[in-house]
Amino acid sequence: MHRSRGTSLVEMMVALAVLSLICGIASPSLFTLSRRVALRGAVARIQFVLSEARMEAQLLEHNCGVRFTSDEDGWSYGIYEDMNGNGVRNADIVSGVDRLIRPRMRLSHHGEPAFIGFGPDVADPDTSAPIPAGSSPVNFNSSMICSYSPGGGATPGTIYLTDGGELEAAVRSSGAEARITALYYDRATRKWNFEP
């Protein structure tokens, strides 16, 4: 007759100790991985928004721009069409001249693992100098509007993203080529790279 043998309390405690050790070792790397994935997702969302404005400018054959705004709940954006030929401008948006063609959408909320902003001690991608305190994380020629022309030009500028601690990214719009690129910050070298 074959008897099944149960698990002793000592064997169960050893198994739980090994499992706890494995979880303890894996937990920080899983946390970092989840934050890295969240940052990449936020970068992709911004790239999509800018691409959408670029496409609208080509389809409508007018300048179109993404206007970013911030409030206590986080960042949002709207896409506007230039209706008077002088570019998408804040004054024209407020007066109703430049019309909203894509409804305003929430881009990030406070408390998300990745959001528009700076972490501590981030260097400027162009100068490698520290970004001054109080700088806006959304900057397109000192504005928060990134415009695209039907011919392919764009307002040069950068949107910075962070996980609030170790991970930083930037989405950049180039001028004449209207390229939209993503950069990731390496804290060890204080340099921006195309891949994290």
PASEBA-1860 file (N, C-alpha, C; in nm, 3 decimals):
! residues 196
1> MHRSRGTS> 0.083/-0.118/0.000/0.000/0.000/0.000/0.089/0.125/0.000 ~ 0.055/0.225/-0.088/0.133/0.348/-0.102/0.070/0.457/-0.017 ~ 0.147/0.513/0.073/0.093/0.619/0.159/0.148/0.754/0.112 ~ 0.060/0.856/0.104/0.109/0.990/0.070/0.158/1.057/0.196 ~ 0.266/1.125/0.181/0.329/1.188/0.296/0.296/1.337/0.293 ~ 0.255/1.397/0.402/0.223/1.539/0.411/0.349/1.622/0.423 ~ 0.330/1.751/0.426/0.442/1.844/0.440/0.456/1.882/0.587 ~ 0.575/1.877/0.635/0.596/1.913/0.775/0.600/2.064/0.790
9> LVEMMVAL> 0.582/2.111/0.910/0.584/2.254/0.939/0.720/2.315/0.906 ~ 0.828/2.244/0.931/0.963/2.293/0.901/0.980/2.310/0.750 ~ 0.935/2.210/0.671/0.947/2.220/0.525/0.866/2.339/0.473 ~ 0.746/2.358/0.529/0.662/2.469/0.486/0.729/2.603/0.520 ~ 0.789/2.615/0.637/0.856/2.739/0.676/0.978/2.767/0.588 ~ 1.053/2.662/0.552/1.168/2.679/0.463/1.121/2.726/0.326 ~ 1.013/2.665/0.275/0.960/2.705/0.144/0.913/2.851/0.147 ~ 0.845/2.893/0.252/0.799/3.031/0.265/0.917/3.129/0.276
17> AVLSLICG> 1.021/3.088/0.346/1.140/3.174/0.360/1.207/3.193/0.224 ~ 1.218/3.085/0.146/1.279/3.095/0.012/1.193/3.183/-0.079 ~ 1.062/3.164/-0.074/0.970/3.244/-0.155/0.978/3.392/-0.116 ~ 0.985/3.421/0.013/0.998/3.560/0.060/1.128/3.623/0.012 ~ 1.235/3.546/0.015/1.365/3.595/-0.032/1.359/3.628/-0.181 ~ 1.300/3.540/-0.260/1.287/3.563/-0.405/1.203/3.688/-0.431 ~ 1.091/3.701/-0.360/1.005/3.820/-0.377/1.078/3.947/-0.336 ~ 1.155/3.939/-0.229/1.230/4.056/-0.182/1.334/4.101/-0.282
25> IASPSLFT> 1.397/4.006/-0.349/1.499/4.038/-0.449/1.433/4.094/-0.575 ~ 1.321/4.036/-0.616/1.256/4.075/-0.742/1.175/4.204/-0.729 ~ 1.127/4.236/-0.612/1.037/4.350/-0.594/1.093/4.483/-0.642 ~ 1.216/4.524/-0.603/1.266/4.653/-0.653/1.280/4.658/-0.805 ~ 1.324/4.550/-0.866/1.339/4.552/-1.011/1.203/4.555/-1.080 ~ 1.103/4.489/-1.024/0.967/4.496/-1.081/0.911/4.637/-1.067 ~ 0.938/4.701/-0.955/0.893/4.839/-0.934/0.957/4.931/-1.038 ~ 1.088/4.919/-1.059/1.158/5.001/-1.159/1.106/4.972/-1.298
33> LSRRVALR> 1.083/4.845/-1.329/1.030/4.808/-1.460/0.893/4.869/-1.484 ~ 0.805/4.864/-1.384/0.670/4.920/-1.401/0.677/5.071/-1.422 ~ 0.769/5.140/-1.355/0.782/5.284/-1.374/0.842/5.316/-1.512 ~ 0.934/5.233/-1.557/0.992/5.253/-1.690/0.883/5.235/-1.799 ~ 0.798/5.135/-1.781/0.688/5.111/-1.877/0.591/5.229/-1.874 ~ 0.560/5.281/-1.755/0.470/5.396/-1.745/0.529/5.518/-1.814 ~ 0.660/5.541/-1.798/0.726/5.655/-1.863/0.722/5.640/-2.015 ~ 0.751/5.521/-2.063/0.746/5.497/-2.209/0.604/5.518/-2.263
41> GAVARIQF> 0.503/5.478/-2.185/0.364/5.500/-2.225/0.330/5.647/-2.233 ~ 0.377/5.726/-2.136/0.353/5.871/-2.137/0.423/5.936/-2.255 ~ 0.544/5.892/-2.286/0.618/5.944/-2.402/0.540/5.914/-2.530 ~ 0.492/5.792/-2.545/0.417/5.753/-2.664/0.289/5.836/-2.679 ~ 0.223/5.866/-2.567/0.101/5.947/-2.570/0.131/6.087/-2.622 ~ 0.238/6.148/-2.575/0.275/6.284/-2.621/0.314/6.281/-2.768 ~ 0.391/6.180/-2.809/0.430/6.169/-2.950/0.306/6.157/-3.038 ~ 0.207/6.082/-2.993/0.083/6.067/-3.071/0.010/6.200/-3.084
49> VLSEARME> 0.000/6.275/-2.975/-0.069/6.405/-2.978/-0.002/6.500/-3.076 ~ 0.131/6.509/-3.071/0.202/6.597/-3.164/0.187/6.550/-3.308 ~ 0.191/6.419/-3.330/0.172/6.364/-3.465/0.033/6.395/-3.518 ~ -0.064/6.390/-3.429/-0.202/6.420/-3.469/-0.214/6.565/-3.517 ~ -0.151/6.659/-3.447/-0.154/6.800/-3.489/-0.083/6.818/-3.622 ~ 0.029/6.750/-3.640/0.104/6.758/-3.766/0.019/6.708/-3.882 ~ -0.053/6.597/-3.860/-0.139/6.540/-3.963/-0.257/6.633/-3.994 ~ -0.317/6.694/-3.891/-0.428/6.787/-3.913/-0.384/6.906/-3.997
57> AQLLEHNC> -0.264/6.959/-3.973/-0.214/7.072/-4.052/-0.203/7.035/-4.199 ~ -0.159/6.914/-4.227/-0.147/6.869/-4.366/-0.284/6.847/-4.430 ~ -0.377/6.789/-4.354/-0.511/6.761/-4.408/-0.591/6.888/-4.430 ~ -0.586/6.982/-4.335/-0.667/7.104/-4.343/-0.598/7.214/-4.424 ~ -0.468/7.196/-4.452/-0.388/7.295/-4.523/-0.389/7.431/-4.453 ~ -0.388/7.425/-4.320/-0.373/7.542/-4.233/-0.277/7.504/-4.121 ~ -0.216/7.604/-4.060/-0.139/7.577/-3.939/-0.231/7.520/-3.832 ~ -0.182/7.420/-3.761/-0.254/7.363/-3.647/-0.156/7.352/-3.531
65> GVRFTSDE> -0.208/7.368/-3.412/-0.119/7.364/-3.296/-0.180/7.293/-3.178 ~ -0.093/7.236/-3.098/-0.133/7.173/-2.972/-0.105/7.273/-2.861 ~ -0.209/7.307/-2.787/-0.192/7.398/-2.673/-0.200/7.315/-2.544 ~ -0.092/7.318/-2.467/-0.085/7.246/-2.340/-0.120/7.342/-2.227 ~ -0.201/7.295/-2.132/-0.236/7.375/-2.015/-0.222/7.288/-1.890 ~ -0.199/7.356/-1.778/-0.180/7.287/-1.652/-0.275/7.346/-1.548 ~ -0.330/7.260/-1.463/-0.409/7.305/-1.349/-0.379/7.214/-1.230 ~ -0.454/7.227/-1.123/-0.424/7.148/-1.003/-0.443/6.998/-1.024
73> DGWSYGIY> -0.515/6.958/-1.128/-0.537/6.816/-1.155/-0.433/6.755/-1.249 ~ -0.348/6.836/-1.311/-0.247/6.785/-1.403/-0.248/6.861/-1.534 ~ -0.203/6.795/-1.641/-0.189/6.858/-1.772/-0.297/6.809/-1.868 ~ -0.339/6.901/-1.957/-0.433/6.864/-2.063/-0.390/6.936/-2.191 ~ -0.456/6.903/-2.300/-0.420/6.965/-2.428/-0.544/6.977/-2.516 ~ -0.536/7.066/-2.613/-0.637/7.078/-2.718/-0.563/7.107/-2.848 ~ -0.621/7.067/-2.959/-0.561/7.094/-3.091/-0.646/7.200/-3.160 ~ -0.579/7.305/-3.208/-0.648/7.422/-3.265/-0.603/7.444/-3.409
81> EDMNGNGV> -0.694/7.502/-3.488/-0.665/7.539/-3.627/-0.651/7.691/-3.636 ~ -0.546/7.735/-3.704/-0.522/7.878/-3.728/-0.622/7.927/-3.832 ~ -0.710/8.018/-3.794/-0.814/8.064/-3.885/-0.786/8.201/-3.948 ~ -0.682/8.272/-3.902/-0.656/8.405/-3.959/-0.517/8.418/-4.020 ~ -0.444/8.306/-4.034/-0.318/8.307/-4.106/-0.198/8.360/-4.029 ~ -0.212/8.385/-3.898/-0.097/8.436/-3.823/-0.042/8.333/-3.725 ~ -0.079/8.208/-3.742/-0.034/8.101/-3.653/-0.131/8.081/-3.538 ~ -0.119/7.968/-3.471/-0.203/7.940/-3.354/-0.145/8.018/-3.238
89> RNADIVSG> -0.225/8.109/-3.184/-0.177/8.198/-3.077/-0.273/8.197/-2.960 ~ -0.219/8.218/-2.839/-0.303/8.221/-2.720/-0.414/8.325/-2.730 ~ -0.381/8.445/-2.777/-0.481/8.552/-2.787/-0.593/8.513/-2.882 ~ -0.557/8.447/-2.995/-0.660/8.405/-3.090/-0.744/8.290/-3.037 ~ -0.685/8.204/-2.954/-0.762/8.095/-2.892/-0.862/8.153/-2.792 ~ -0.815/8.246/-2.709/-0.902/8.307/-2.607/-1.015/8.384/-2.672 ~ -0.987/8.456/-2.780/-1.091/8.535/-2.848/-1.182/8.451/-2.937 ~ -1.146/8.325/-2.958/-1.230/8.237/-3.040/-1.197/8.238/-3.188
97> VDRLIRPR> -1.093/8.311/-3.227/-1.055/8.315/-3.369/-0.998/8.181/-3.412 ~ -0.900/8.129/-3.339/-0.845/7.997/-3.370/-0.935/7.893/-3.305 ~ -0.991/7.804/-3.388/-1.094/7.713/-3.337/-1.037/7.580/-3.291 ~ -1.102/7.525/-3.192/-1.067/7.395/-3.136/-1.116/7.287/-3.232 ~ -1.025/7.203/-3.283/-1.066/7.097/-3.376/-1.059/6.959/-3.315 ~ -0.990/6.944/-3.204/-0.987/6.819/-3.128/-1.020/6.856/-2.985 ~ -1.120/6.791/-2.925/-1.161/6.833/-2.790/-1.047/6.824/-2.690 ~ -1.056/6.910/-2.590/-0.955/6.911/-2.485/-0.956/6.777/-2.414
105> MRLSHHGE> -0.835/6.723/-2.391/-0.821/6.593/-2.326/-0.721/6.604/-2.212 ~ -0.745/6.525/-2.109/-0.652/6.516/-1.997/-0.533/6.433/-2.041 ~ -0.413/6.482/-2.016/-0.291/6.413/-2.058/-0.227/6.337/-1.944 ~ -0.227/6.396/-1.826/-0.171/6.327/-1.710/-0.238/6.379/-1.584 ~ -0.244/6.295/-1.484/-0.303/6.331/-1.356/-0.194/6.325/-1.250 ~ -0.213/6.408/-1.147/-0.120/6.398/-1.034/-0.135/6.261/-0.971 ~ -0.024/6.205/-0.930/-0.027/6.073/-0.867/0.000/5.959/-0.964 ~ 0.005/5.986/-1.095/0.040/5.881/-1.191/0.188/5.849/-1.179
113> PAFIGFGP> 0.229/5.727/-1.219/0.371/5.693/-1.206/0.462/5.770/-1.301 ~ 0.408/5.828/-1.408/0.487/5.911/-1.500/0.401/6.031/-1.538 ~ 0.461/6.148/-1.538/0.383/6.270/-1.561/0.473/6.378/-1.621 ~ 0.412/6.484/-1.673/0.486/6.597/-1.727/0.551/6.671/-1.611 ~ 0.682/6.690/-1.619/0.755/6.759/-1.514/0.901/6.722/-1.517 ~ 0.975/6.774/-1.418/1.117/6.746/-1.404/1.141/6.669/-1.276 ~ 1.239/6.583/-1.279/1.293/6.526/-1.157/1.406/6.616/-1.108 ~ 1.472/6.579/-1.000/1.581/6.662/-0.948/1.706/6.657/-1.036
121> DVADPDTS> 1.772/6.771/-1.049/1.903/6.781/-1.116/1.906/6.726/-1.258 ~ 1.815/6.773/-1.342/1.812/6.731/-1.482/1.886/6.834/-1.566 ~ 1.968/6.786/-1.659/2.045/6.875/-1.746/1.966/6.906/-1.874 ~ 1.989/7.023/-1.928/1.929/7.063/-2.055/1.990/6.978/-2.167 ~ 1.907/6.923/-2.258/1.962/6.838/-2.365/2.057/6.911/-2.460 ~ 2.040/7.041/-2.475/2.122/7.117/-2.569/2.251/7.168/-2.508 ~ 2.245/7.214/-2.383/2.361/7.279/-2.322/2.430/7.196/-2.215 ~ 2.364/7.092/-2.167/2.410/7.009/-2.054/2.416/7.085/-1.923
129> APIPAGSS> 2.369/7.210/-1.922/2.361/7.287/-1.798/2.235/7.245/-1.722 ~ 2.236/7.258/-1.590/2.115/7.223/-1.514/1.996/7.309/-1.559 ~ 1.879/7.250/-1.567/1.759/7.326/-1.602/1.725/7.413/-1.482 ~ 1.709/7.543/-1.504/1.685/7.634/-1.391/1.555/7.602/-1.317 ~ 1.556/7.622/-1.186/1.437/7.602/-1.105/1.327/7.696/-1.154 ~ 1.205/7.647/-1.154/1.092/7.727/-1.198/1.067/7.723/-1.347 ~ 1.151/7.653/-1.423/1.129/7.642/-1.568/1.006/7.558/-1.596 ~ 0.940/7.587/-1.705/0.823/7.509/-1.745/0.868/7.379/-1.810
137> PVNFNSSM> 0.804/7.266/-1.777/0.839/7.141/-1.843/0.785/7.131/-1.986 ~ 0.704/7.228/-2.027/0.654/7.237/-2.164/0.702/7.370/-2.220 ~ 0.787/7.365/-2.322/0.845/7.488/-2.373/0.866/7.479/-2.524 ~ 0.788/7.560/-2.597/0.803/7.571/-2.742/0.824/7.719/-2.773 ~ 0.950/7.761/-2.785/0.983/7.903/-2.806/0.915/7.991/-2.701 ~ 0.930/7.955/-2.575/0.872/8.029/-2.462/0.720/8.028/-2.461 ~ 0.659/7.932/-2.525/0.514/7.917/-2.527/0.480/7.773/-2.492 ~ 0.353/7.746/-2.468/0.308/7.609/-2.446/0.223/7.562/-2.564
145> ICSYSPGG> 0.251/7.619/-2.682/0.183/7.580/-2.805/0.287/7.528/-2.903 ~ 0.266/7.407/-2.952/0.351/7.351/-3.058/0.271/7.353/-3.187 ~ 0.313/7.436/-3.283/0.240/7.451/-3.409/0.308/7.376/-3.522 ~ 0.225/7.329/-3.615/0.272/7.262/-3.735/0.212/7.331/-3.856 ~ 0.295/7.346/-3.962/0.248/7.408/-4.085/0.213/7.298/-4.186 ~ 0.129/7.330/-4.285/0.096/7.230/-4.388/0.219/7.184/-4.466 ~ 0.321/7.270/-4.477/0.441/7.237/-4.551/0.541/7.152/-4.474 ~ 0.515/7.127/-4.346/0.602/7.037/-4.271/0.687/7.103/-4.164
153> GATPGTIY> 0.679/7.234/-4.147/0.755/7.299/-4.042/0.686/7.286/-3.907 ~ 0.760/7.311/-3.800/0.704/7.300/-3.666/0.772/7.396/-3.571 ~ 0.707/7.424/-3.460/0.768/7.502/-3.353/0.866/7.411/-3.280 ~ 0.993/7.449/-3.271/1.086/7.365/-3.196/1.059/7.378/-3.046 ~ 1.075/7.267/-2.976/1.056/7.271/-2.832/1.059/7.134/-2.769 ~ 1.036/7.131/-2.638/1.050/7.008/-2.561/0.942/6.998/-2.455 ~ 0.897/6.875/-2.432/0.810/6.841/-2.319/0.887/6.740/-2.235 ~ 0.906/6.771/-2.108/0.979/6.683/-2.017/0.881/6.597/-1.938
161> LTDGGELE> 0.922/6.472/-1.916/0.842/6.379/-1.835/0.931/6.315/-1.731 ~ 0.870/6.273/-1.620/0.946/6.215/-1.511/0.860/6.114/-1.435 ~ 0.927/6.028/-1.360/0.855/5.944/-1.265/0.864/6.005/-1.126 ~ 0.921/6.123/-1.117/0.934/6.193/-0.991/1.056/6.153/-0.911 ~ 1.138/6.066/-0.966/1.255/6.019/-0.892/1.375/5.999/-0.979 ~ 1.386/5.880/-1.036/1.507/5.842/-1.109/1.495/5.848/-1.261 ~ 1.375/5.836/-1.315/1.358/5.823/-1.461/1.308/5.953/-1.522 ~ 1.373/5.994/-1.632/1.338/6.118/-1.701/1.332/6.091/-1.851
169> AAVRSSGA> 1.241/6.160/-1.919/1.232/6.151/-2.064/1.197/6.289/-2.119 ~ 1.217/6.307/-2.248/1.181/6.432/-2.314/1.129/6.398/-2.454 ~ 1.021/6.464/-2.493/0.970/6.454/-2.630/1.000/6.587/-2.696 ~ 1.070/6.580/-2.810/1.114/6.702/-2.877/1.054/6.714/-3.016 ~ 1.019/6.837/-3.049/0.973/6.871/-3.183/1.082/6.955/-3.247 ~ 1.129/6.913/-3.364/1.231/6.991/-3.433/1.162/7.099/-3.516 ~ 1.236/7.192/-3.565/1.177/7.302/-3.640/1.143/7.268/-3.783 ~ 1.236/7.284/-3.874/1.210/7.272/-4.017/1.162/7.133/-4.059
177> EARITALY> 1.217/7.028/-3.997/1.180/6.892/-4.039/1.054/6.841/-3.972 ~ 1.008/6.907/-3.867/0.889/6.865/-3.790/0.902/6.723/-3.737 ~ 1.025/6.684/-3.704/1.046/6.550/-3.646/1.005/6.551/-3.500 ~ 0.951/6.438/-3.455/0.912/6.421/-3.315/0.996/6.306/-3.261 ~ 1.083/6.338/-3.165/1.174/6.236/-3.114/1.163/6.226/-2.961 ~ 1.203/6.111/-2.910/1.203/6.088/-2.765/1.346/6.070/-2.718 ~ 1.378/6.130/-2.605/1.508/6.117/-2.542/1.489/6.067/-2.399 ~ 1.587/5.992/-2.350/1.582/5.941/-2.212/1.710/5.983/-2.142
185> YDRATRKW> 1.697/6.024/-2.016/1.808/6.080/-1.940/1.882/5.972/-1.863 ~ 2.013/5.973/-1.878/2.100/5.882/-1.803/2.163/5.963/-1.689 ~ 2.118/5.937/-1.568/2.165/6.015/-1.454/2.314/5.995/-1.427 ~ 2.366/5.877/-1.458/2.508/5.850/-1.431/2.598/5.939/-1.517 ~ 2.564/5.957/-1.644/2.647/6.036/-1.734/2.596/6.180/-1.751 ~ 2.474/6.207/-1.701/2.407/6.336/-1.719/2.393/6.370/-1.867 ~ 2.361/6.269/-1.947/2.342/6.287/-2.092/2.206/6.230/-2.132 ~ 2.152/6.286/-2.240/2.026/6.240/-2.299/2.058/6.144/-2.413
193> NFEP> 1.985/6.034/-2.421/2.007/5.932/-2.525/1.873/5.900/-2.591 ~ 1.883/5.844/-2.711/1.760/5.806/-2.783/1.698/5.679/-2.725 ~ 1.773/5.595/-2.659/1.719/5.473/-2.597/1.748/5.475/-2.449 ~ 1.653/5.424/-2.367/1.676/5.426/-2.222/1.780/5.323/-2.179
END
